[in-house]
Amino acid sequence: MFGYRVPAPDEAMLISGGRRGQGGAPFRVVTGHGKFVLPVFRKTRFLTLAMCEAEVAERCVTKQGIVLTVRAVIAFKVGNDTESIVNAGQRFLSDQDQMSVLTGRIFAGHLRAIIGSMTVEEIITERQKLATEVLDTSKTEMAKIGLTVDSLQIQSIDDGDTGYIAAMSAPHKAAIQRQAQIAQAQAAQAAAEAEQAAARKQAEYARQTAVVQAEYSAEVDRVQAQSSQAGPLAEAHAQQEVLAARTELAQRAADLRQQQLVAEIVKPAEAEAERIRVLALAEAERMRIQAEAAASHGRVALDRMLIDQLPQIVKEAASGLSGANVNVLNGADGLGEIAAGLVGQGLTILDSVRRNLGSPDGDAEKSGGTGGGKIEIR
């Protein structure tokens, strides 16, 4: 319709002329709906609210004095509030491409400042920290020109020909390569072990197959041999049974003959030997009793004979004194003492003779006898 203007969804319509906009702005802002605009008296312009992109490639010096080339991408747009649209419209409405140029320059300055306070190690390992600090420091400036930043991405960090970053990554690369070599060696070893295991299994299967085939062949041969030897084996078994029966019969005959010999010869001989032994024992007992009686009778006779010979012994002892010169000191008493001494010597001799004759040779030697201890009396 003539005079009715509608902005696109990603645009803000700025109407200048007539009364001022909100907050004393030199134009009114219309978004999301249309509005009647009087021709000639009013003028409309459109400011994009779409996402814009700015690229930055900046040489920065780190805290260590190392020069790095940092490439980053900034995604930004005009703010949706009226104040941001007014600020951006006053600055970029005539040349909206300048928003990307100015945004790149702003972020380049903040990148240099932030990287100058960090080391290479921090920049490499903490890129998100770098991006966050750059966004925080640039937020105020971007708001003043009506822009908001949606994201900041650090694309690359290059140290040129210094080789500092490569030196930093060398230990890690070496470790990764070592791990890769170890993994490759382990994989090769596992593959070799698997191949060897498969070969062993195949050999085992082949061996088992050969064993089973040999067992089957042996079983067939055994059955064939048994069938061919069935007749001779049956005949041999029959002969073996006959021999066993004959052997058993002969053994029984031998046992019977042995029992007959025992009854006819051994038992009578044992009975006769027992009879002879009993008779011998009885005879020995009789002779022992007779010997004891004879010994007792002989001892009594010997004692009697010695008593009968005692006067003769005393007489012979006295005759030995007949030619001796004997002095009697105390008269009749002294003579009696001499006679008593002779009789005592005779009794001593008699007792000694009786002991020697009535005891064995060993007892005679113990009693002090000499010359064998044998005395002959006539």
C-alpha positions in Angstrom: 0.0 0.0 0.0 1.3 3.5 -0.8 3.0 5.0 2.2 2.9 1.8 4.3 6.4 0.4 5.0 7.3 -3.0 6.7 10.8 -3.9 7.7 12.2 -7.5 7.1 12.5 -9.8 10.1 16.2 -9.2 10.4 16.0 -5.4 9.8 15.1 -2.3 11.8 13.2 0.5 10.0 14.5 4.0 10.9 12.0 6.8 10.2 13.4 10.3 10.3 11.5 13.5 10.0 8.7 14.6 12.2 8.9 14.1 15.9 11.9 12.5 17.5 12.3 9.0 18.6 12.5 7.5 22.0 15.1 9.1 24.3 15.5 12.1 22.1 16.8 10.0 19.2 16.8 11.8 15.8 14.7 9.0 14.3 12.1 6.5 15.3 12.8 2.7 15.3 10.3 0.2 14.1 10.9 -3.6 14.2 8.6 -6.5 13.7 5.7 -4.6 12.2 4.8 -2.0 9.5 4.1 1.7 9.7 2.6 4.5 7.5 5.2 6.9 6.3 4.2 10.2 4.7 6.1 10.7 1.5 8.2 13.7 1.1 7.8 14.6 4.8 9.3 11.4 6.2 12.3 9.3 5.2 12.8 5.6 5.9 16.1 3.7 6.1 16.8 0.1 7.0 19.5 -1.2 9.4 20.4 -4.9 9.3 20.0 -6.9 12.5 21.5 -10.1 10.9 24.6 -11.9 12.1 27.8 -10.4 10.9 31.3 -11.8 10.8 34.8 -10.3 11.3 38.1 -12.0 10.8 41.3 -11.0 12.6 44.9 -11.9 11.8 47.2 -10.1 14.2 50.8 -10.4 15.1 51.1 -10.3 18.9 54.0 -10.4 21.3 53.7 -12.7 24.3 54.9 -12.1 27.9 58.0 -14.0 26.9 58.7 -11.7 24.0 57.8 -14.4 21.4 55.9 -13.1 18.3 52.7 -15.1 17.5 50.3 -14.7 14.6 46.8 -15.2 16.0 43.8 -15.7 13.7 40.3 -15.3 15.1 36.7 -15.1 14.0 34.1 -12.8 15.7 30.4 -13.3 15.3 28.5 -10.2 16.1 25.3 -8.2 15.4 23.4 -5.1 16.2 21.6 -5.3 19.5 17.9 -5.9 19.5 17.1 -3.1 22.0 16.2 0.3 20.7 19.2 2.0 22.3 21.6 -0.4 20.5 19.8 0.1 17.2 20.0 3.9 17.6 23.7 3.8 18.5 24.5 1.5 15.5 22.3 3.5 13.2 24.0 6.7 13.9 27.4 5.1 13.2 26.9 2.6 10.5 23.6 3.4 8.7 25.3 5.0 5.7 28.0 2.3 5.4 27.0 -0.9 7.3 30.1 -2.8 6.0 32.1 -0.7 8.4 30.7 -2.7 11.3 32.9 -5.7 10.4 36.0 -3.5 9.9 35.6 -1.7 13.2 34.8 -4.8 15.1 38.0 -6.5 13.7 40.1 -3.5 14.7 38.7 -3.4 18.2 39.3 -7.1 18.8 42.8 -7.0 17.3 43.7 -4.4 19.9 42.3 -6.4 22.8 44.0 -9.6 21.5 47.4 -7.8 21.5 46.8 -6.6 25.1 45.6 -9.9 26.5 48.3 -12.0 24.7 51.0 -9.6 26.0 50.1 -10.7 29.5 50.2 -14.4 28.8 52.9 -17.0 28.1 52.9 -19.2 25.0 52.1 -22.2 27.1 49.1 -20.5 28.6 47.9 -19.4 25.1 48.3 -22.8 23.7 46.7 -24.8 26.5 44.1 -22.2 27.6 42.5 -20.8 24.4 39.1 -20.6 26.0 40.5 -18.4 28.7 42.1 -16.1 26.1 38.8 -15.8 24.2 36.8 -15.2 27.4 39.2 -12.4 28.5 39.0 -10.7 25.1 35.2 -10.8 25.1 35.0 -9.4 28.6 37.3 -6.5 27.8 35.6 -5.7 24.5 32.0 -5.9 25.7 31.8 -2.3 26.9 33.2 -0.8 23.8 31.0 -2.9 21.5 27.9 -1.9 23.5 28.7 1.7 23.0 28.5 1.3 19.2 25.4 -0.8 19.5 26.9 -4.2 18.8 26.8 -7.4 20.7 29.3 -10.3 20.2 27.8 -13.8 20.1 31.1 -15.7 19.9 34.9 -15.4 19.5 36.8 -18.4 18.1 40.6 -18.6 18.0 41.3 -20.3 14.7 45.1 -20.6 14.8 48.2 -19.6 16.6 51.5 -19.6 14.7 55.0 -18.7 15.9 56.5 -18.4 12.4 60.0 -19.8 12.1 60.9 -19.7 15.8 59.8 -23.3 16.3 58.8 -22.7 19.9 55.4 -24.3 19.6 56.9 -27.3 17.8 59.5 -27.7 20.6 56.7 -27.6 23.2 54.9 -30.4 21.4 58.0 -32.5 20.7 57.9 -34.4 24.0 54.2 -35.1 23.6 54.8 -36.1 20.0 57.6 -38.5 21.0 55.3 -40.0 23.7 52.5 -40.4 21.2 54.9 -41.9 18.7 56.3 -44.3 21.3 52.8 -45.3 22.3 51.9 -45.8 18.7 55.0 -48.0 18.1 54.2 -50.0 21.2 50.6 -50.4 20.2 51.8 -51.4 16.7 54.2 -53.9 18.2 51.6 -55.3 20.5 49.2 -55.6 17.6 51.8 -57.4 15.5 52.6 -59.7 18.4 48.9 -60.4 19.0 48.5 -61.1 15.2 51.5 -63.5 15.3 50.2 -65.2 18.4 46.8 -65.6 16.8 48.4 -67.1 13.7 50.4 -69.5 15.8 47.3 -70.4 17.8 45.4 -71.0 14.6 48.3 -73.2 13.2 48.4 -75.2 16.5 44.7 -75.7 16.3 44.9 -76.9 12.7 47.8 -79.3 13.7 45.8 -80.5 16.7 42.7 -81.1 14.5 44.9 -83.0 11.9 46.4 -85.1 14.7 43.0 -85.9 16.2 41.7 -86.9 12.7 44.8 -89.1 12.1 44.4 -90.7 15.5 40.7 -91.4 14.9 41.4 -92.8 11.5 44.1 -95.1 12.9 41.7 -96.2 15.7 39.0 -97.0 13.2 41.5 -98.9 11.0 42.9 -100.9 14.0 39.3 -101.7 15.1 38.5 -103.0 11.6 41.7 -105.1 11.5 41.0 -106.5 15.0 37.5 -107.5 14.0 38.7 -109.2 10.9 41.4 -111.0 12.8 38.9 -112.2 15.4 36.6 -113.4 12.7 39.4 -115.3 10.9 40.7 -116.8 14.2 37.3 -117.7 15.7 37.6 -121.5 14.8 41.2 -122.0 16.1 40.5 -119.9 19.2 37.4 -122.0 20.1 39.4 -125.2 19.7 42.2 -123.8 21.8 39.8 -122.8 24.5 38.3 -126.3 24.5 41.7 -127.9 24.9 42.6 -125.5 27.6 39.5 -126.4 29.5 40.3 -130.2 29.2 43.9 -129.5 30.5 42.5 -127.6 33.4 40.1 -130.4 34.3 42.9 -133.0 34.1 45.2 -130.8 36.2 42.5 -130.4 38.9 41.9 -134.2 38.9 45.7 -134.9 39.3 45.8 -132.3 42.2 43.0 -134.0 44.0 44.7 -137.5 43.5 47.9 -136.1 45.0 46.1 -134.6 48.0 44.3 -137.9 48.6 47.7 -139.8 48.4 49.2 -137.3 50.8 46.4 -137.9 53.3 46.9 -141.6 53.0 50.6 -141.4 53.7 50.0 -139.2 56.8 47.5 -141.7 58.1 49.6 -144.8 57.4 53.2 -143.7 58.2 53.4 -140.3 59.8 50.8 -140.7 62.5 52.0 -144.2 63.7 55.7 -142.9 63.7 54.7 -139.9 65.8 52.8 -142.2 68.2 55.8 -144.6 68.6 58.2 -141.7 69.1 55.9 -140.3 71.9 55.8 -143.8 73.6 59.6 -144.0 73.5 60.0 -140.5 74.9 57.6 -141.3 77.8 59.5 -144.6 78.6 62.8 -142.8 78.5 61.6 -140.1 80.9 60.3 -142.8 83.3 63.6 -144.7 83.1 65.6 -141.5 83.8 63.4 -140.7 86.7 63.9 -144.2 88.2 67.7 -144.0 87.8 67.7 -140.6 89.4 65.8 -141.8 92.4 68.1 -144.9 92.8 71.2 -142.7 92.5 69.9 -140.4 95.2 69.2 -143.4 97.5 72.6 -144.9 96.8 74.4 -141.6 97.5 72.5 -141.3 100.8 73.4 -144.8 101.9 77.1 -144.4 100.9 77.4 -141.2 103.1 76.1 -143.0 106.2 78.5 -145.9 105.6 81.4 -143.5 105.2 80.6 -141.7 108.4 80.5 -145.0 110.3 83.8 -146.1 108.8 85.5 -142.9 109.8 84.2 -143.1 113.3 85.6 -146.7 113.5 89.0 -145.5 112.3 89.1 -142.5 114.8 90.9 -144.4 117.6 93.5 -145.7 115.0 94.1 -142.1 113.8 94.6 -140.9 117.4 96.9 -143.8 118.0 99.0 -143.0 115.0 99.2 -139.3 116.1 100.3 -140.3 119.5 102.9 -142.7 118.2 104.5 -139.7 116.5 105.1 -138.2 119.9 106.7 -141.4 121.4 110.2 -140.4 120.6 109.7 -136.7 121.2 111.1 -134.9 124.2 108.0 -133.4 125.8 108.1 -131.4 129.0 104.9 -131.3 131.0 104.8 -128.1 133.0 101.7 -128.4 135.0 101.5 -132.0 135.9 98.4 -134.0 135.3 96.6 -130.9 133.9 99.3 -130.5 131.3 99.1 -134.1 130.3 95.4 -133.9 129.9 95.8 -130.9 127.7 98.2 -132.8 125.5 95.7 -135.7 125.2 92.8 -133.4 124.5 94.9 -131.7 121.8 95.6 -135.0 120.1 91.9 -136.0 120.2 91.0 -132.6 118.8 93.5 -133.0 115.9 92.0 -136.4 115.2 88.5 -135.0 115.0 89.6 -132.2 112.8 91.3 -134.6 110.4 88.1 -136.8 110.5 85.9 -133.9 109.6 88.2 -132.7 106.8 88.2 -136.2 105.3 84.5 -136.5 105.5 83.9 -133.2 103.8 86.3 -134.0 101.0 84.7 -137.4 100.4 81.1 -136.2 100.6 81.4 -133.1 98.3 82.3 -132.6 94.6 85.9 -131.6 93.5 84.9 -127.9 93.3 83.6 -127.9 96.9 86.8 -129.6 98.1 88.9 -126.9 96.5 86.8 -124.2 98.1 87.2 -125.8 101.6 91.1 -125.5 101.3 92.0 -129.1 100.4 95.3 -129.8 98.5 96.5 -132.5 96.2 93.2 -133.1 94.4 91.2 -133.8 97.7 91.1 -137.6 97.2 92.0 -139.8 100.3 92.0 -143.6 100.1 91.2 -145.5 103.3 92.0 -149.2 103.6 
